[in-house]
Amino acid sequence: MPAKPTSTDRTPPSGPGPLIAIGGAEDKLGRRTVLKTFLSLAGGRDAKIAVIPTASSLGPEVVEVYDALFRKLGAADVVAARPDSREAAEDPEVVGLLDDVTGIFMTGGNQLKLSAIVNGTAFGEAIKAAHARGVVVGGTSAGASIQSSHMVAFGTGGSTPKQRMTQLAAGLGLIRDVVIDQHFGQRNRYGRLLMLVAQSPGLLGIGVDEDTGAVITEENGAEIMRVVGRGVVTVFDGRNVVSNAHEARRTAPLLASGVQLHVLPAGSAFNLTEKTLVREAPVVDPGEAEELAVAGRDLKRLARDIAAGDISPTVLRRRRARQSAEGDHV
Amino acid sequence: MPAKPTSTDRTPPSGPGPLIAIGGAEDKLGRRTVLKTFLSLAGGRDAKIAVIPTASSLGPEVVEVYDALFRKLGAADVVAARPDSREAAEDPEVVGLLDDVTGIFMTGGNQLKLSAIVNGTAFGEAIKAAHARGVVVGGTSAGASIQSSHMVAFGTGGSTPKQRMTQLAAGLGLIRDVVIDQHFGQRNRYGRLLMLVAQSPGLLGIGVDEDTGAVITEENGAEIMRVVGRGVVTVFDGRNVVSNAHEARRTAPLLASGVQLHVLPAGSAFNLTEKTLVREAPVVDPGEAEELAVAGRDLKRLARDIAAGDISPTVLRRRRARQSAEGDHV
């Protein structure tokens, strides 16, 4: 497909677009950090957003909310794309709604309804194609879960991983070898994500808190996940796990030893390809830095004096007192 | 102190006694697995148990419950030792109650009340001395927390670790370099234990679920923790953690990347000294083992036949059919 001409000076996208998995209940009235991040990535004032409310059991009101929100935040246009059956998801008119958008936003609801209608249809392929050509794909709650290759279909809460407490289904696969869970801290879903990683240690378990977004972009061949919003993104890496998942009976608590745990608040970044934290430069305290700079100047003068060999104890004492007084005014 | 003569053939204890940290709400009417484990380690029908209800805000009824329970489970004797002030904890009569017991059981309640009355008094020293000479020391909820060197004083629940969400105080120190939390899964205390490990990565964080016990014994110079009961024991090992705990402000969510997580159900064992799972022999399916044994015998006969060089395709086919029929009856 030829590159679409744009009327702005926005850098034309190359390669797949960013993904944003939001843990549900994103702030819609206050700072709206997460939604603003989505809109900004989608082009800000030039954004044309398709809202996909298929997961939701609500009527047009769910679209109205996001339509109003994105327009208020400055989006140029918002359209609703709501296939409600696999037949509708093959309708060229519905599929065509995604042709010229800069962002796709999937609402919350029931991810199994969303995946059952969308996956493997022309509409599902159009979402993937849009992502591949640089369109931003975001979603909240159910709309976050469906982005991964392996999707939590449903399951119960609780901290303790137990056999059979949750089910996997196939997601859209915009991001591979991960399983994304949402409302993570708020609904205490540690247990079910740990169960999935214990049973499938090749998957990275990613739990996204409410009003929090995991922004995934491709950078130099690696997939980098950055965290925005109020909560944290929790990552379970089961590479070295020892588990009894293959022999645990019924609903018994599971052994899961050696899971690498990463709790990532806003501002942190994680390399999903390497499965490691992206280390940022440490925060420097300006007061401490200034103090050190002054001490460094003092030491240089002292070294010069010693090299000149002109130091008597009395001279040194006076000079240091003077330097220290000067230092206070720097 | 000379070894106390026992009237039974129980092995006289040498070295420190077992510890049992129970996550609260242990089953008192049904299987009573956790309490039975405590009593069995304390000598079963020869057990003399001191119940310490100092943490509790309840009156004599808390002692009455455990008195009735331990006697029903077969204990020879149960005494109450309840200092309610630091003065009382220096009273030789109260302290003397621990002289000839085989088990000490600390009830639930407020661990800060328990530690504030007991720690650094003659009574506190008597608990440590009893542990050192082989007496079993157990406790539930508050009575579990106080066993570690570093104790969760109080704090809020929630999955997400946040700066200042919980406080440390000094525990009895029966087990060092750990911090024990309780009601772990049920009250969703992942966050606060992670906060503590992020701030103090030298501590091993141990979260014990309700109706679950962590039994800690010294074996060949290592401290081994075995899990009994209905839930799991969760271990956070912060040795390799990367955290922003030293600079996170107010109540911000914390970065805690690279925590080793171990979820341990009943039957599993963990080496607290090495901070590794104790690997048990894998469970062998008897049907699969039998099938393999039969196949092994078949292969041996086949190898013998080949070595003898007397095999024609027809003979081989007949022989294998015969061997297979025999195998079915093995």
Interface residues (C-beta under 8 A of the other chain):
Chain A: G158 S159 T160 P161 F184 G185 Q186 N188 Y190 G191 L194 D209 R230 G231 V232 T234 F236 V242 N244 E247 A252 P253 L254 L255 A256 S257 G258 V259 Q260 L261 H262 V263 L264 P265 A266 S268 F270 L277 R279 V283
Chain B: G158 S159 T160 P161 F184 G185 Q186 N188 Y190 G191 L194 D209 R230 G231 V232 T234 F236 V242 N244 E247 A252 P253 L254 L255 A256 S257 G258 V259 Q260 L261 H262 V263 L264 P265 A266 S268 F270 L277 R279 V283
